[in-house]
Amino acid sequence: MGARERTKADDWLDALARELDVAALSARETGEILRAARDVAHGVERRLAPLASFLLGTAVAHQPSEGGREESLHAVVGKLRALLPEPE
């Protein structure tokens, strides 16, 4: 996947990260979170996508990994995917 241009939305997310005193999201983290939210929205219920994203972030914060935040995120997204219902 090639590099994409930054958008105003990217800048806004970076500003939010600074305001919250956390590291900005990497492109890989952004993609993984958006895919997980999409899977919840389409596989469970749309309104649960932001709530699931919050829980993912909380889990990452409470379950640090030696591999860093990206590895922790990957692990908790795996747990989320294991709970998704099979497509009909």
PyMOL Python script that loads the backbone (N, CA, C, O; Angstrom):
from pymol import cmd

cmd.read_pdbstr("""\
ATOM      1  N   MET A   1       0.853  -1.171   0.000  1.00  0.00           N
ATOM      2  CA  MET A   1       0.000   0.000   0.000  1.00  0.00           C
ATOM      3  C   MET A   1       0.893   1.227   0.000  1.00  0.00           C
ATOM      4  O   MET A   1       1.815   1.323   0.810  1.00  0.00           O
ATOM      5  N   GLY A   2       0.634   2.151  -0.888  1.00  0.00           N
ATOM      6  CA  GLY A   2       1.447   3.342  -1.001  1.00  0.00           C
ATOM      7  C   GLY A   2       1.086   4.373   0.043  1.00  0.00           C
ATOM      8  O   GLY A   2       0.065   4.271   0.723  1.00  0.00           O
ATOM      9  N   ALA A   3       1.949   5.370   0.155  1.00  0.00           N
ATOM     10  CA  ALA A   3       1.683   6.451   1.095  1.00  0.00           C
ATOM     11  C   ALA A   3       0.529   7.292   0.574  1.00  0.00           C
ATOM     12  O   ALA A   3       0.389   7.501  -0.631  1.00  0.00           O
ATOM     13  N   ARG A   4      -0.280   7.762   1.480  1.00  0.00           N
ATOM     14  CA  ARG A   4      -1.388   8.621   1.086  1.00  0.00           C
ATOM     15  C   ARG A   4      -1.149  10.023   1.630  1.00  0.00           C
ATOM     16  O   ARG A   4      -0.381  10.222   2.571  1.00  0.00           O
ATOM     17  N   GLU A   5      -1.815  10.972   1.023  1.00  0.00           N
ATOM     18  CA  GLU A   5      -1.666  12.351   1.480  1.00  0.00           C
ATOM     19  C   GLU A   5      -2.379  12.549   2.807  1.00  0.00           C
ATOM     20  O   GLU A   5      -3.428  11.959   3.064  1.00  0.00           O
ATOM     21  N   ARG A   6      -1.787  13.387   3.639  1.00  0.00           N
ATOM     22  CA  ARG A   6      -2.439  13.727   4.911  1.00  0.00           C
ATOM     23  C   ARG A   6      -3.642  14.611   4.631  1.00  0.00           C
ATOM     24  O   ARG A   6      -3.666  15.381   3.671  1.00  0.00           O
ATOM     25  N   THR A   7      -4.623  14.481   5.481  1.00  0.00           N
ATOM     26  CA  THR A   7      -5.844  15.256   5.340  1.00  0.00           C
ATOM     27  C   THR A   7      -6.051  16.136   6.576  1.00  0.00           C
ATOM     28  O   THR A   7      -5.321  16.025   7.561  1.00  0.00           O
ATOM     29  N   LYS A   8      -7.050  17.002   6.506  1.00  0.00           N
ATOM     30  CA  LYS A   8      -7.411  17.799   7.675  1.00  0.00           C
ATOM     31  C   LYS A   8      -7.847  16.894   8.816  1.00  0.00           C
ATOM     32  O   LYS A   8      -7.620  17.207   9.985  1.00  0.00           O
ATOM     33  N   ALA A   9      -8.476  15.767   8.475  1.00  0.00           N
ATOM     34  CA  ALA A   9      -8.889  14.816   9.504  1.00  0.00           C
ATOM     35  C   ALA A   9      -7.670  14.237  10.224  1.00  0.00           C
ATOM     36  O   ALA A   9      -7.689  14.074  11.444  1.00  0.00           O
ATOM     37  N   ASP A  10      -6.609  13.927   9.473  1.00  0.00           N
ATOM     38  CA  ASP A  10      -5.369  13.431  10.090  1.00  0.00           C
ATOM     39  C   ASP A  10      -4.801  14.477  11.047  1.00  0.00           C
ATOM     40  O   ASP A  10      -4.383  14.157  12.160  1.00  0.00           O
ATOM     41  N   ASP A  11      -4.793  15.714  10.601  1.00  0.00           N
ATOM     42  CA  ASP A  11      -4.275  16.798  11.433  1.00  0.00           C
ATOM     43  C   ASP A  11      -5.113  16.949  12.700  1.00  0.00           C
ATOM     44  O   ASP A  11      -4.578  17.188  13.782  1.00  0.00           O
ATOM     45  N   TRP A  12      -6.437  16.806  12.555  1.00  0.00           N
ATOM     46  CA  TRP A  12      -7.327  16.922  13.708  1.00  0.00           C
ATOM     47  C   TRP A  12      -7.051  15.797  14.706  1.00  0.00           C
ATOM     48  O   TRP A  12      -6.979  16.042  15.910  1.00  0.00           O
ATOM     49  N   LEU A  13      -6.895  14.572  14.215  1.00  0.00           N
ATOM     50  CA  LEU A  13      -6.591  13.449  15.109  1.00  0.00           C
ATOM     51  C   LEU A  13      -5.263  13.647  15.820  1.00  0.00           C
ATOM     52  O   LEU A  13      -5.139  13.328  17.003  1.00  0.00           O
ATOM     53  N   ASP A  14      -4.278  14.166  15.120  1.00  0.00           N
ATOM     54  CA  ASP A  14      -2.981  14.446  15.747  1.00  0.00           C
ATOM     55  C   ASP A  14      -3.122  15.507  16.830  1.00  0.00           C
ATOM     56  O   ASP A  14      -2.509  15.395  17.891  1.00  0.00           O
ATOM     57  N   ALA A  15      -3.925  16.535  16.571  1.00  0.00           N
ATOM     58  CA  ALA A  15      -4.159  17.582  17.568  1.00  0.00           C
ATOM     59  C   ALA A  15      -4.874  17.004  18.789  1.00  0.00           C
ATOM     60  O   ALA A  15      -4.563  17.366  19.924  1.00  0.00           O
ATOM     61  N   LEU A  16      -5.828  16.109  18.555  1.00  0.00           N
ATOM     62  CA  LEU A  16      -6.523  15.460  19.666  1.00  0.00           C
ATOM     63  C   LEU A  16      -5.548  14.624  20.492  1.00  0.00           C
ATOM     64  O   LEU A  16      -5.594  14.655  21.721  1.00  0.00           O
ATOM     65  N   ALA A  17      -4.677  13.887  19.833  1.00  0.00           N
ATOM     66  CA  ALA A  17      -3.685  13.080  20.543  1.00  0.00           C
ATOM     67  C   ALA A  17      -2.800  13.970  21.420  1.00  0.00           C
ATOM     68  O   ALA A  17      -2.524  13.641  22.574  1.00  0.00           O
ATOM     69  N   ARG A  18      -2.361  15.098  20.861  1.00  0.00           N
ATOM     70  CA  ARG A  18      -1.538  16.025  21.653  1.00  0.00           C
ATOM     71  C   ARG A  18      -2.318  16.537  22.861  1.00  0.00           C
ATOM     72  O   ARG A  18      -1.787  16.585  23.971  1.00  0.00           O
ATOM     73  N   GLU A  19      -3.567  16.915  22.648  1.00  0.00           N
ATOM     74  CA  GLU A  19      -4.408  17.447  23.729  1.00  0.00           C
ATOM     75  C   GLU A  19      -4.620  16.402  24.826  1.00  0.00           C
ATOM     76  O   GLU A  19      -4.673  16.736  26.010  1.00  0.00           O
ATOM     77  N   LEU A  20      -4.739  15.140  24.422  1.00  0.00           N
ATOM     78  CA  LEU A  20      -4.942  14.053  25.380  1.00  0.00           C
ATOM     79  C   LEU A  20      -3.636  13.516  25.940  1.00  0.00           C
ATOM     80  O   LEU A  20      -3.637  12.624  26.789  1.00  0.00           O
ATOM     81  N   ASP A  21      -2.532  14.057  25.468  1.00  0.00           N
ATOM     82  CA  ASP A  21      -1.193  13.665  25.908  1.00  0.00           C
ATOM     83  C   ASP A  21      -0.923  12.181  25.653  1.00  0.00           C
ATOM     84  O   ASP A  21      -0.428  11.463  26.522  1.00  0.00           O
ATOM     85  N   VAL A  22      -1.264  11.741  24.429  1.00  0.00           N
ATOM     86  CA  VAL A  22      -0.974  10.377  23.987  1.00  0.00           C
ATOM     87  C   VAL A  22      -0.286  10.449  22.629  1.00  0.00           C
ATOM     88  O   VAL A  22      -0.345  11.468  21.942  1.00  0.00           O
ATOM     89  N   ALA A  23       0.359   9.366  22.259  1.00  0.00           N
ATOM     90  CA  ALA A  23       1.028   9.320  20.956  1.00  0.00           C
ATOM     91  C   ALA A  23      -0.014   9.317  19.841  1.00  0.00           C
ATOM     92  O   ALA A  23      -1.077   8.709  19.968  1.00  0.00           O
ATOM     93  N   ALA A  24       0.306  10.001  18.760  1.00  0.00           N
ATOM     94  CA  ALA A  24      -0.573  10.011  17.587  1.00  0.00           C
ATOM     95  C   ALA A  24      -0.661   8.600  17.017  1.00  0.00           C
ATOM     96  O   ALA A  24       0.247   7.787  17.192  1.00  0.00           O
ATOM     97  N   LEU A  25      -1.763   8.326  16.338  1.00  0.00           N
ATOM     98  CA  LEU A  25      -1.959   7.014  15.711  1.00  0.00           C
ATOM     99  C   LEU A  25      -1.055   6.862  14.505  1.00  0.00           C
ATOM    100  O   LEU A  25      -0.885   7.794  13.717  1.00  0.00           O
ATOM    101  N   SER A  26      -0.481   5.689  14.369  1.00  0.00           N
ATOM    102  CA  SER A  26       0.270   5.384  13.153  1.00  0.00           C
ATOM    103  C   SER A  26      -0.736   5.018  12.063  1.00  0.00           C
ATOM    104  O   SER A  26      -1.908   4.769  12.347  1.00  0.00           O
ATOM    105  N   ALA A  27      -0.276   4.990  10.835  1.00  0.00           N
ATOM    106  CA  ALA A  27      -1.158   4.590   9.729  1.00  0.00           C
ATOM    107  C   ALA A  27      -1.660   3.167   9.936  1.00  0.00           C
ATOM    108  O   ALA A  27      -2.816   2.861   9.643  1.00  0.00           O
ATOM    109  N   ARG A  28      -0.791   2.304  10.438  1.00  0.00           N
ATOM    110  CA  ARG A  28      -1.186   0.910  10.684  1.00  0.00           C
ATOM    111  C   ARG A  28      -2.261   0.825  11.762  1.00  0.00           C
ATOM    112  O   ARG A  28      -3.236   0.089  11.613  1.00  0.00           O
ATOM    113  N   GLU A  29      -2.087   1.579  12.850  1.00  0.00           N
ATOM    114  CA  GLU A  29      -3.095   1.587  13.924  1.00  0.00           C
ATOM    115  C   GLU A  29      -4.417   2.131  13.412  1.00  0.00           C
ATOM    116  O   GLU A  29      -5.480   1.578  13.696  1.00  0.00           O
ATOM    117  N   THR A  30      -4.344   3.216  12.656  1.00  0.00           N
ATOM    118  CA  THR A  30      -5.561   3.804  12.102  1.00  0.00           C
ATOM    119  C   THR A  30      -6.316   2.790  11.267  1.00  0.00           C
ATOM    120  O   THR A  30      -7.525   2.626  11.429  1.00  0.00           O
ATOM    121  N   GLY A  31      -5.615   2.108  10.376  1.00  0.00           N
ATOM    122  CA  GLY A  31      -6.257   1.109   9.525  1.00  0.00           C
ATOM    123  C   GLY A  31      -6.871  -0.021  10.329  1.00  0.00           C
ATOM    124  O   GLY A  31      -7.988  -0.454  10.047  1.00  0.00           O
ATOM    125  N   GLU A  32      -6.146  -0.500  11.330  1.00  0.00           N
ATOM    126  CA  GLU A  32      -6.646  -1.618  12.126  1.00  0.00           C
ATOM    127  C   GLU A  32      -7.897  -1.226  12.918  1.00  0.00           C
ATOM    128  O   GLU A  32      -8.853  -1.998  12.999  1.00  0.00           O
ATOM    129  N   ILE A  33      -7.886  -0.035  13.494  1.00  0.00           N
ATOM    130  CA  ILE A  33      -9.039   0.438  14.259  1.00  0.00           C
ATOM    131  C   ILE A  33     -10.243   0.642  13.339  1.00  0.00           C
ATOM    132  O   ILE A  33     -11.357   0.244  13.678  1.00  0.00           O
ATOM    133  N   LEU A  34     -10.024   1.256  12.182  1.00  0.00           N
ATOM    134  CA  LEU A  34     -11.137   1.491  11.261  1.00  0.00           C
ATOM    135  C   LEU A  34     -11.710   0.180  10.735  1.00  0.00           C
ATOM    136  O   LEU A  34     -12.926   0.057  10.588  1.00  0.00           O
ATOM    137  N   ARG A  35     -10.859  -0.797  10.449  1.00  0.00           N
ATOM    138  CA  ARG A  35     -11.362  -2.108   9.994  1.00  0.00           C
ATOM    139  C   ARG A  35     -12.152  -2.801  11.102  1.00  0.00           C
ATOM    140  O   ARG A  35     -13.194  -3.402  10.839  1.00  0.00           O
ATOM    141  N   ALA A  36     -11.661  -2.719  12.335  1.00  0.00           N
ATOM    142  CA  ALA A  36     -12.369  -3.338  13.454  1.00  0.00           C
ATOM    143  C   ALA A  36     -13.731  -2.663  13.658  1.00  0.00           C
ATOM    144  O   ALA A  36     -14.737  -3.339  13.875  1.00  0.00           O
ATOM    145  N   ALA A  37     -13.755  -1.334  13.588  1.00  0.00           N
ATOM    146  CA  ALA A  37     -15.020  -0.613  13.740  1.00  0.00           C
ATOM    147  C   ALA A  37     -15.996  -0.991  12.624  1.00  0.00           C
ATOM    148  O   ALA A  37     -17.190  -1.162  12.873  1.00  0.00           O
ATOM    149  N   ARG A  38     -15.497  -1.119  11.410  1.00  0.00           N
ATOM    150  CA  ARG A  38     -16.342  -1.528  10.282  1.00  0.00           C
ATOM    151  C   ARG A  38     -16.901  -2.935  10.521  1.00  0.00           C
ATOM    152  O   ARG A  38     -18.080  -3.191  10.279  1.00  0.00           O
ATOM    153  N   ASP A  39     -16.054  -3.829  10.990  1.00  0.00           N
ATOM    154  CA  ASP A  39     -16.500  -5.205  11.227  1.00  0.00           C
ATOM    155  C   ASP A  39     -17.589  -5.254  12.292  1.00  0.00           C
ATOM    156  O   ASP A  39     -18.551  -6.009  12.159  1.00  0.00           O
ATOM    157  N   VAL A  40     -17.446  -4.461  13.340  1.00  0.00           N
ATOM    158  CA  VAL A  40     -18.474  -4.399  14.381  1.00  0.00           C
ATOM    159  C   VAL A  40     -19.753  -3.780  13.819  1.00  0.00           C
ATOM    160  O   VAL A  40     -20.848  -4.293  14.050  1.00  0.00           O
ATOM    161  N   ALA A  41     -19.615  -2.688  13.088  1.00  0.00           N
ATOM    162  CA  ALA A  41     -20.784  -2.003  12.535  1.00  0.00           C
ATOM    163  C   ALA A  41     -21.588  -2.899  11.599  1.00  0.00           C
ATOM    164  O   ALA A  41     -22.818  -2.884  11.621  1.00  0.00           O
ATOM    165  N   HIS A  42     -20.893  -3.671  10.785  1.00  0.00           N
ATOM    166  CA  HIS A  42     -21.585  -4.518   9.811  1.00  0.00           C
ATOM    167  C   HIS A  42     -21.898  -5.905  10.346  1.00  0.00           C
ATOM    168  O   HIS A  42     -22.842  -6.546   9.885  1.00  0.00           O
ATOM    169  N   GLY A  43     -21.117  -6.379  11.316  1.00  0.00           N
ATOM    170  CA  GLY A  43     -21.315  -7.737  11.804  1.00  0.00           C
ATOM    171  C   GLY A  43     -22.127  -7.844  13.079  1.00  0.00           C
ATOM    172  O   GLY A  43     -22.686  -8.900  13.377  1.00  0.00           O
ATOM    173  N   VAL A  44     -22.197  -6.751  13.839  1.00  0.00           N
ATOM    174  CA  VAL A  44     -22.932  -6.781  15.100  1.00  0.00           C
ATOM    175  C   VAL A  44     -24.032  -5.719  15.040  1.00  0.00           C
ATOM    176  O   VAL A  44     -25.197  -6.027  14.791  1.00  0.00           O
ATOM    177  N   GLU A  45     -23.641  -4.474  15.271  1.00  0.00           N
ATOM    178  CA  GLU A  45     -24.597  -3.363  15.201  1.00  0.00           C
ATOM    179  C   GLU A  45     -23.811  -2.058  15.053  1.00  0.00           C
ATOM    180  O   GLU A  45     -22.817  -1.833  15.743  1.00  0.00           O
ATOM    181  N   ARG A  46     -24.276  -1.214  14.149  1.00  0.00           N
ATOM    182  CA  ARG A  46     -23.571   0.023  13.826  1.00  0.00           C
ATOM    183  C   ARG A  46     -23.266   0.879  15.054  1.00  0.00           C
ATOM    184  O   ARG A  46     -22.154   1.386  15.197  1.00  0.00           O
ATOM    185  N   ARG A  47     -24.236   1.039  15.927  1.00  0.00           N
ATOM    186  CA  ARG A  47     -24.039   1.937  17.075  1.00  0.00           C
ATOM    187  C   ARG A  47     -22.998   1.420  18.057  1.00  0.00           C
ATOM    188  O   ARG A  47     -22.538   2.171  18.916  1.00  0.00           O
ATOM    189  N   LEU A  48     -22.620   0.156  17.946  1.00  0.00           N
ATOM    190  CA  LEU A  48     -21.625  -0.403  18.849  1.00  0.00           C
ATOM    191  C   LEU A  48     -20.190  -0.158  18.385  1.00  0.00           C
ATOM    192  O   LEU A  48     -19.253  -0.378  19.151  1.00  0.00           O
ATOM    193  N   ALA A  49     -20.005   0.292  17.152  1.00  0.00           N
ATOM    194  CA  ALA A  49     -18.647   0.499  16.624  1.00  0.00           C
ATOM    195  C   ALA A  49     -17.834   1.495  17.451  1.00  0.00           C
ATOM    196  O   ALA A  49     -16.695   1.184  17.800  1.00  0.00           O
ATOM    197  N   PRO A  50     -18.366   2.683  17.781  1.00  0.00           N
ATOM    198  CA  PRO A  50     -17.544   3.596  18.592  1.00  0.00           C
ATOM    199  C   PRO A  50     -17.326   3.075  20.003  1.00  0.00           C
ATOM    200  O   PRO A  50     -16.279   3.323  20.601  1.00  0.00           O
ATOM    201  N   LEU A  51     -18.303   2.358  20.541  1.00  0.00           N
ATOM    202  CA  LEU A  51     -18.148   1.815  21.886  1.00  0.00           C
ATOM    203  C   LEU A  51     -17.098   0.708  21.905  1.00  0.00           C
ATOM    204  O   LEU A  51     -16.296   0.621  22.835  1.00  0.00           O
ATOM    205  N   ALA A  52     -17.108  -0.131  20.882  1.00  0.00           N
ATOM    206  CA  ALA A  52     -16.090  -1.174  20.773  1.00  0.00           C
ATOM    207  C   ALA A  52     -14.703  -0.546  20.610  1.00  0.00           C
ATOM    208  O   ALA A  52     -13.729  -1.038  21.178  1.00  0.00           O
ATOM    209  N   SER A  53     -14.614   0.535  19.837  1.00  0.00           N
ATOM    210  CA  SER A  53     -13.336   1.225  19.656  1.00  0.00           C
ATOM    211  C   SER A  53     -12.821   1.773  20.988  1.00  0.00           C
ATOM    212  O   SER A  53     -11.626   1.699  21.273  1.00  0.00           O
ATOM    213  N   PHE A  54     -13.718   2.317  21.792  1.00  0.00           N
ATOM    214  CA  PHE A  54     -13.329   2.798  23.118  1.00  0.00           C
ATOM    215  C   PHE A  54     -12.791   1.654  23.966  1.00  0.00           C
ATOM    216  O   PHE A  54     -11.760   1.793  24.624  1.00  0.00           O
ATOM    217  N   LEU A  55     -13.497   0.519  23.949  1.00  0.00           N
ATOM    218  CA  LEU A  55     -13.048  -0.632  24.725  1.00  0.00           C
ATOM    219  C   LEU A  55     -11.701  -1.149  24.236  1.00  0.00           C
ATOM    220  O   LEU A  55     -10.863  -1.557  25.040  1.00  0.00           O
ATOM    221  N   LEU A  56     -11.489  -1.135  22.917  1.00  0.00           N
ATOM    222  CA  LEU A  56     -10.184  -1.537  22.382  1.00  0.00           C
ATOM    223  C   LEU A  56      -9.075  -0.644  22.944  1.00  0.00           C
ATOM    224  O   LEU A  56      -8.043  -1.135  23.402  1.00  0.00           O
ATOM    225  N   GLY A  57      -9.298   0.652  22.904  1.00  0.00           N
ATOM    226  CA  GLY A  57      -8.303   1.589  23.414  1.00  0.00           C
ATOM    227  C   GLY A  57      -8.040   1.404  24.895  1.00  0.00           C
ATOM    228  O   GLY A  57      -6.896   1.482  25.343  1.00  0.00           O
ATOM    229  N   THR A  58      -9.098   1.159  25.657  1.00  0.00           N
ATOM    230  CA  THR A  58      -8.954   0.923  27.083  1.00  0.00           C
ATOM    231  C   THR A  58      -8.133  -0.343  27.335  1.00  0.00           C
ATOM    232  O   THR A  58      -7.261  -0.370  28.203  1.00  0.00           O
ATOM    233  N   ALA A  59      -8.429  -1.390  26.558  1.00  0.00           N
ATOM    234  CA  ALA A  59      -7.693  -2.643  26.712  1.00  0.00           C
ATOM    235  C   ALA A  59      -6.221  -2.462  26.364  1.00  0.00           C
ATOM    236  O   ALA A  59      -5.351  -2.990  27.056  1.00  0.00           O
ATOM    237  N   VAL A  60      -5.941  -1.728  25.308  1.00  0.00           N
ATOM    238  CA  VAL A  60      -4.545  -1.483  24.927  1.00  0.00           C
ATOM    239  C   VAL A  60      -3.819  -0.750  26.047  1.00  0.00           C
ATOM    240  O   VAL A  60      -2.673  -1.071  26.358  1.00  0.00           O
ATOM    241  N   ALA A  61      -4.472   0.223  26.647  1.00  0.00           N
ATOM    242  CA  ALA A  61      -3.850   0.991  27.729  1.00  0.00           C
ATOM    243  C   ALA A  61      -3.583   0.132  28.963  1.00  0.00           C
ATOM    244  O   ALA A  61      -2.613   0.358  29.686  1.00  0.00           O
ATOM    245  N   HIS A  62      -4.444  -0.851  29.197  1.00  0.00           N
ATOM    246  CA  HIS A  62      -4.314  -1.674  30.403  1.00  0.00           C
ATOM    247  C   HIS A  62      -3.539  -2.971  30.184  1.00  0.00           C
ATOM    248  O   HIS A  62      -3.216  -3.670  31.145  1.00  0.00           O
ATOM    249  N   GLN A  63      -3.241  -3.295  28.929  1.00  0.00           N
ATOM    250  CA  GLN A  63      -2.521  -4.531  28.621  1.00  0.00           C
ATOM    251  C   GLN A  63      -1.307  -4.226  27.747  1.00  0.00           C
ATOM    252  O   GLN A  63      -1.229  -4.675  26.604  1.00  0.00           O
ATOM    253  N   PRO A  64      -0.369  -3.465  28.289  1.00  0.00           N
ATOM    254  CA  PRO A  64       0.792  -3.124  27.455  1.00  0.00           C
ATOM    255  C   PRO A  64       1.560  -4.375  27.037  1.00  0.00           C
ATOM    256  O   PRO A  64       1.573  -5.380  27.748  1.00  0.00           O
ATOM    257  N   SER A  65       2.185  -4.293  25.895  1.00  0.00           N
ATOM    258  CA  SER A  65       2.942  -5.410  25.349  1.00  0.00           C
ATOM    259  C   SER A  65       4.397  -4.998  25.198  1.00  0.00           C
ATOM    260  O   SER A  65       4.705  -3.818  25.027  1.00  0.00           O
ATOM    261  N   GLU A  66       5.279  -5.971  25.261  1.00  0.00           N
ATOM    262  CA  GLU A  66       6.697  -5.690  25.040  1.00  0.00           C
ATOM    263  C   GLU A  66       6.921  -5.143  23.636  1.00  0.00           C
ATOM    264  O   GLU A  66       7.870  -4.396  23.398  1.00  0.00           O
ATOM    265  N   GLY A  67       6.039  -5.521  22.703  1.00  0.00           N
ATOM    266  CA  GLY A  67       6.147  -5.064  21.325  1.00  0.00           C
ATOM    267  C   GLY A  67       5.578  -3.678  21.100  1.00  0.00           C
ATOM    268  O   GLY A  67       5.632  -3.173  19.978  1.00  0.00           O
ATOM    269  N   GLY A  68       5.034  -3.048  22.130  1.00  0.00           N
ATOM    270  CA  GLY A  68       4.513  -1.699  22.014  1.00  0.00           C
ATOM    271  C   GLY A  68       3.016  -1.653  21.751  1.00  0.00           C
ATOM    272  O   GLY A  68       2.322  -2.669  21.727  1.00  0.00           O
ATOM    273  N   ARG A  69       2.558  -0.438  21.556  1.00  0.00           N
ATOM    274  CA  ARG A  69       1.130  -0.198  21.406  1.00  0.00           C
ATOM    275  C   ARG A  69       0.550  -0.898  20.186  1.00  0.00           C
ATOM    276  O   ARG A  69      -0.549  -1.446  20.263  1.00  0.00           O
ATOM    277  N   GLU A  70       1.258  -0.893  19.066  1.00  0.00           N
ATOM    278  CA  GLU A  70       0.733  -1.546  17.862  1.00  0.00           C
ATOM    279  C   GLU A  70       0.504  -3.035  18.093  1.00  0.00           C
ATOM    280  O   GLU A  70      -0.509  -3.585  17.660  1.00  0.00           O
ATOM    281  N   GLU A  71       1.439  -3.683  18.770  1.00  0.00           N
ATOM    282  CA  GLU A  71       1.289  -5.114  19.048  1.00  0.00           C
ATOM    283  C   GLU A  71       0.116  -5.359  19.998  1.00  0.00           C
ATOM    284  O   GLU A  71      -0.643  -6.311  19.814  1.00  0.00           O
ATOM    285  N   SER A  72      -0.034  -4.511  21.006  1.00  0.00           N
ATOM    286  CA  SER A  72      -1.163  -4.631  21.928  1.00  0.00           C
ATOM    287  C   SER A  72      -2.476  -4.460  21.192  1.00  0.00           C
ATOM    288  O   SER A  72      -3.426  -5.211  21.414  1.00  0.00           O
ATOM    289  N   LEU A  73      -2.523  -3.468  20.314  1.00  0.00           N
ATOM    290  CA  LEU A  73      -3.736  -3.239  19.536  1.00  0.00           C
ATOM    291  C   LEU A  73      -4.066  -4.455  18.680  1.00  0.00           C
ATOM    292  O   LEU A  73      -5.218  -4.885  18.619  1.00  0.00           O
ATOM    293  N   HIS A  74      -3.064  -5.002  18.029  1.00  0.00           N
ATOM    294  CA  HIS A  74      -3.274  -6.174  17.185  1.00  0.00           C
ATOM    295  C   HIS A  74      -3.842  -7.333  18.012  1.00  0.00           C
ATOM    296  O   HIS A  74      -4.732  -8.048  17.551  1.00  0.00           O
ATOM    297  N   ALA A  75      -3.335  -7.515  19.212  1.00  0.00           N
ATOM    298  CA  ALA A  75      -3.804  -8.599  20.082  1.00  0.00           C
ATOM    299  C   ALA A  75      -5.252  -8.397  20.510  1.00  0.00           C
ATOM    300  O   ALA A  75      -6.040  -9.343  20.480  1.00  0.00           O
ATOM    301  N   VAL A  76      -5.617  -7.176  20.910  1.00  0.00           N
ATOM    302  CA  VAL A  76      -6.995  -6.965  21.367  1.00  0.00           C
ATOM    303  C   VAL A  76      -7.974  -6.978  20.199  1.00  0.00           C
ATOM    304  O   VAL A  76      -9.123  -7.386  20.368  1.00  0.00           O
ATOM    305  N   VAL A  77      -7.544  -6.540  19.022  1.00  0.00           N
ATOM    306  CA  VAL A  77      -8.413  -6.636  17.844  1.00  0.00           C
ATOM    307  C   VAL A  77      -8.658  -8.105  17.503  1.00  0.00           C
ATOM    308  O   VAL A  77      -9.747  -8.464  17.054  1.00  0.00           O
ATOM    309  N   GLY A  78      -7.665  -8.943  17.712  1.00  0.00           N
ATOM    310  CA  GLY A  78      -7.855 -10.376  17.507  1.00  0.00           C
ATOM    311  C   GLY A  78      -8.941 -10.926  18.415  1.00  0.00           C
ATOM    312  O   GLY A  78      -9.745 -11.756  17.993  1.00  0.00           O
ATOM    313  N   LYS A  79      -8.968 -10.466  19.664  1.00  0.00           N
ATOM    314  CA  LYS A  79     -10.013 -10.895  20.601  1.00  0.00           C
ATOM    315  C   LYS A  79     -11.380 -10.403  20.142  1.00  0.00           C
ATOM    316  O   LYS A  79     -12.368 -11.132  20.230  1.00  0.00           O
ATOM    317  N   LEU A  80     -11.439  -9.169  19.654  1.00  0.00           N
ATOM    318  CA  LEU A  80     -12.691  -8.623  19.131  1.00  0.00           C
ATOM    319  C   LEU A  80     -13.186  -9.476  17.969  1.00  0.00           C
ATOM    320  O   LEU A  80     -14.357  -9.853  17.927  1.00  0.00           O
ATOM    321  N   ARG A  81     -12.307  -9.775  17.038  1.00  0.00           N
ATOM    322  CA  ARG A  81     -12.704 -10.545  15.850  1.00  0.00           C
ATOM    323  C   ARG A  81     -13.190 -11.945  16.221  1.00  0.00           C
ATOM    324  O   ARG A  81     -14.070 -12.494  15.558  1.00  0.00           O
ATOM    325  N   ALA A  82     -12.623 -12.517  17.270  1.00  0.00           N
ATOM    326  CA  ALA A  82     -13.058 -13.839  17.711  1.00  0.00           C
ATOM    327  C   ALA A  82     -14.509 -13.823  18.199  1.00  0.00           C
ATOM    328  O   ALA A  82     -15.181 -14.855  18.200  1.00  0.00           O
ATOM    329  N   LEU A  83     -14.980 -12.659  18.609  1.00  0.00           N
ATOM    330  CA  LEU A  83     -16.360 -12.532  19.114  1.00  0.00           C
ATOM    331  C   LEU A  83     -17.361 -12.146  18.027  1.00  0.00           C
ATOM    332  O   LEU A  83     -18.568 -12.165  18.271  1.00  0.00           O
ATOM    333  N   LEU A  84     -16.893 -11.804  16.855  1.00  0.00           N
ATOM    334  CA  LEU A  84     -17.806 -11.409  15.786  1.00  0.00           C
ATOM    335  C   LEU A  84     -18.599 -12.626  15.308  1.00  0.00           C
ATOM    336  O   LEU A  84     -18.048 -13.718  15.167  1.00  0.00           O
ATOM    337  N   PRO A  85     -19.887 -12.430  15.061  1.00  0.00           N
ATOM    338  CA  PRO A  85     -20.679 -13.555  14.546  1.00  0.00           C
ATOM    339  C   PRO A  85     -20.270 -13.901  13.126  1.00  0.00           C
ATOM    340  O   PRO A  85     -19.757 -13.062  12.386  1.00  0.00           O
ATOM    341  N   GLU A  86     -20.507 -15.149  12.761  1.00  0.00           N
ATOM    342  CA  GLU A  86     -20.244 -15.587  11.394  1.00  0.00           C
ATOM    343  C   GLU A  86     -21.179 -14.841  10.444  1.00  0.00           C
ATOM    344  O   GLU A  86     -22.347 -14.637  10.773  1.00  0.00           O
ATOM    345  N   PRO A  87     -20.694 -14.433   9.280  1.00  0.00           N
ATOM    346  CA  PRO A  87     -21.574 -13.764   8.315  1.00  0.00           C
ATOM    347  C   PRO A  87     -22.682 -14.717   7.873  1.00  0.00           C
ATOM    348  O   PRO A  87     -22.483 -15.925   7.742  1.00  0.00           O
ATOM    349  N   GLU A  88     -23.843 -14.134   7.652  1.00  0.00           N
ATOM    350  CA  GLU A  88     -24.994 -14.952   7.216  1.00  0.00           C
ATOM    351  C   GLU A  88     -24.933 -15.239   5.749  1.00  0.00           C
ATOM    352  O   GLU A  88     -25.815 -15.910   5.214  1.00  0.00           O
TER     353      GLU A  88
END
""", "prot")
cmd.dss("prot")
cmd.show_as("cartoon", "prot")
cmd.util.cbc("prot")
cmd.orient("prot")
